[in-house]
């Protein structure tokens, strides 16, 4: 019950926020020169104006801004995200096609960054100011400073073109026609490079945060108490120090879920993954307003959901925090 | 052993049929025996939202659809129309009636027979009403009669030159099944994304932005063909990623110059690949520089000519295009059968002449050596933007200050084509085989505002309007060619738009692929005779 109440309250807070985002985006896109039909004509390479007018009518792009906004919001209430001019399909259908890839990429990149970042961060904190710490800090700084598209391209050049160990892009090997377990394995292999590319910068952040918060926690009184009662160093580290150091990391996790959607655009382009990021980019170029609003709507749902889970995780890690809001 | 016997027999049968039809060069058959089987994976940059070429025509769409859906005629080795779904054609003496005999025994992928009713439906409901270029080409089409199941009679209100129709038909007269579309919302029909056609490959699956997968059609009307089991067309918009995919062998082909130029030059030296313009001759692109002649400076032909003289196109083609391109001579490219050598000599690089013309026009160098300043808008593509930068630097030398304003494609169309809010605009013009299809519309007056790729330059010349109008209804091929020579000459002298560079698209192909690029618009054809080494 309590969880349900928390969920409802969260949603109530998020709804106005979502409305403002959608409204802002709708109006902002009105400022961009040209509309979806102009984009379509551009893609066709020719046209005449009568045809453009016919298409505008067919896709319901006539009428004023206010009318179209009202129609859009009314349809949204019925969970109808509208029809995409550029894709010639309902927006929801296209988004649901693309969502799994982005989710897979995000989840695997976040898990890798979180897990590896935690381990390496603890390692650095244990050997603070000695050579392992210096080495780790240096590497992490390099990862943090390197643009992800460059890492991606270099990864392709080394592991796909030169060594031929990993595929250069795509989500699975289409010509092999795998099914079942082989397909899962094939997809996993295809995801290695993109996941690493997307994860490295977040990995760097987690290492820094883990290291800093571990160092801070290790100076606190309860660690001295734990040591005084004769606990082994490992137990002190994992059960007492890390558990407390985890809190800021989990907070960052929630915040980064949103940022990662942005980073996915680059990674999806470099590795030609059919995900939401590339779809959003295309939607802007195609002036596909319905599609863009749909993506923003879905992304905000995603971020709200992740942050909700983060709140629940807080309560699990630290019982002092009640799940009451 | 047994397999190879079957292969040889099927190849002979297929070869014989095609020789009769005159569609494929026999030399490629003489050397090697095609192998049945295999998967061909190719790359394209375009992410398409519809797979119906009867309603949407572009070279990007044809790469996807031409394997499934066939045109009435296609282009042969020597640029001549060869039979596909139509086997013979004939024009009445007044040019207003054109009769197509259709191929018999052709089946749609769903098993229903292909008939003249399908052609009639496509012509009247799709080509004439919705298709870009088709609405213009067929604007005088009044009816398509179907006296029997394999005859379609096109009736036009004005004379239609047979050559123009046939050349245009290769790209604009694709036939989709009437029984799938009739009585539905044509734009939203599900077959637009899961086509049913008559071609050598059948639709398997399409994931927009990802791939199109096609399976062999065992009932294709050429016995024994196609040779490939599967064709996979992968959408890779990022040029560097496409090059990596080709090199790591996850794709075997890339078209339409969609790799980085430096990679094209590098792959050309690699033994594992064939790189070149062969098989793309029908895809000639002209880089254009349009002048808004409504503006005071640009209304003076001397200023327009001076700008043309100030551009060292030869240098640009060598250094920036790495040799894949050359200075154009007028609006009709040298690859065209309508090209008349010497009719439109173009403007060789000559800075002195450019300066003299500008002085003569009354625009002396002022403070800082600047004569006047104006905006240049490039349409969105790396190639066009690179050319814009070159123009900017070139014109600086003759005292014209250029401010480049960059928009994405819809923004460009809104500024340049709809609002005419530009001074200089640079873009590309795809030459479509016959100047009447996509070239003259850049020069004739009376085109409504907002029509992309047309005369947005505010330029009007009675002479050119007359020639264009007469050539469009002239039935004698020799006279038509002479008229277009005259057209090219006027266009060259007056230059409302400078057709600066002609480029033929470049393909990069793994050498394991055979019988590819053997017709002038090969990427957009059926690939029925293409095969791949084991």
Interface residues (C-beta under 8 A of the other chain):
Chain A: X32 X33 X34 X35 X36 X38 X39 X41 X42 X43 X44 X45 X46 X47 X48 X49 X50 X51 X52 X54 X55 X58 X84 X86 X87 X88 X89 X94 X97 X98 X153 X156 X157 X160 X161 X164 X167 X168 X169 X170 X171 X173 X174 X175 X269 X270 X271 X272 X274 X278 X279 X282 X285 X286 X287
Chain B: X39 X41 X46 X47 X49 X50 X56 X57 X58 X59 X60 X129 X130 X132 X133 X135 X136 X187 X188 X192 X193 X207 X208 X209 X210 X211 X213 X230 X232 X234 X235 X236 X237 X238 X240 X241 X244 X245 X247 X248 X250 X407 X408 X409 X410 X411 X412 X413 X414 X415 X418 X430 X438 X448 X449 X450 X451 X452 X453 X454
